[in-house]
Amino acid sequence: MMAVMHAAFDPLYGEAWSSSQLGATLTLPGCWGRLALLGNQSVGFSLCRAAGPEVELLLIAVSPQVRRNGVAGRLLMRVQEDALVRGASELFLEVREDNEPAKYLYNRAGFVQVGQRADYYTAKDGSRRAAITMRYSMEQLTG
Ligand SMILES: CC(C)(COP(=O)(O)OP(=O)(O)OC[C@H]1O[C@@H](n2cnc3c(N)ncnc32)[C@H](O)[C@@H]1OP(=O)(O)O)[C@@H](O)C(=O)NCCC(=O)NCCS
């Protein structure tokens, strides 16, 4: 997961987690990750946390060299299935307002914007970005 983490996130925004942050999160009850493999190489991952009836998608990332091949789409579908199996009623995530690939990905998967948090992200150059809060209702999956 850390190999993908280092390759995937733009250092400008400091969104990549350290191995100790990731390791600590994965040991918490209700947290889990999924790794996407191409052969025996890690090319993507997702990280989630369940809290009551909600699941939060904390991170999703795909290595730059395999993007636009549906890896994130499949990881996200698995997140939705995992949330359903855990009995969640809603999935939430936060995305930087100018992260267009991620916003397209989430919109395509059925997430809708439910909020905006101003100045949530601070880039290395000091500029600020809002976070868009998105929600997916599990009813969309179960009909
Ligand atoms: C966002 C990210 C995970 C997408 O991964 P990916 O494997 O390339 O995505 P997919 O191939 O599954 O694309 C699924 C859909 O997302 C959208 N999408 C993905 N990348 C896009 C791009 N660069 N521009 C526009 N739409 C994009 C499209 O709707 C796409 O469907 P399509 O290819 O049929 O048009 C990847 O760009 C990434 O790792 N970015 C850096 C980390 C990050 O910002 N993560 C999100 C916040 S935690």
The ligand as a Gaussian input file, in Angstrom:
#p B3LYP/6-31G(d) Opt

LIG

0 1
 C       -8.598000       9.188000      -8.637000
 C       -7.881000       7.882000      -8.999000
 C       -7.941000       6.930000      -7.816000
 C       -8.606000       7.238000     -10.212000
 O       -7.989000       5.973000     -10.475000
 P       -8.172000       5.219000     -11.888000
 O       -7.837000       3.762000     -11.669000
 O       -7.433000       5.933000     -12.917000
 O       -9.729000       5.372000     -12.155000
 P      -10.622000       4.466000     -13.139000
 O       -9.801000       4.055000     -14.324000
 O      -11.262000       3.379000     -12.357000
 O      -11.691000       5.519000     -13.622000
 C      -13.039000       5.420000     -13.261000
 C      -13.724000       6.702000     -13.695000
 O      -13.214000       7.801000     -12.952000
 C      -13.166000       8.947000     -13.800000
 N      -11.756000       9.365000     -13.980000
 C      -10.648000       8.746000     -13.509000
 N       -9.554000       9.460000     -13.839000
 C       -9.976000      10.539000     -14.524000
 C       -9.322000      11.651000     -15.123000
 N       -7.988000      11.798000     -15.071000
 N      -10.078000      12.590000     -15.722000
 C      -11.427000      12.462000     -15.769000
 N      -12.111000      11.411000     -15.238000
 C      -11.397000      10.481000     -14.614000
 C      -13.811000       8.540000     -15.103000
 O      -15.198000       8.739000     -14.990000
 C      -13.490000       7.082000     -15.131000
 O      -14.340000       6.337000     -15.949000
 P      -13.982000       6.181000     -17.523000
 O      -12.515000       5.855000     -17.634000
 O      -14.896000       5.076000     -17.964000
 O      -14.306000       7.522000     -18.116000
 C       -6.401000       8.141000      -9.416000
 O       -6.377000       9.193000     -10.357000
 C       -5.480000       8.491000      -8.235000
 O       -4.914000       7.591000      -7.604000
 N       -5.316000       9.805000      -7.961000
 C       -4.403000      10.242000      -6.869000
 C       -4.942000       9.870000      -5.511000
 C       -6.254000      10.548000      -5.228000
 O       -6.444000      11.720000      -5.522000
 N       -7.222000       9.776000      -4.616000
 C       -8.536000      10.305000      -4.293000
 C       -8.577000      11.005000      -2.989000
 S       -8.170000       9.948000      -1.605000

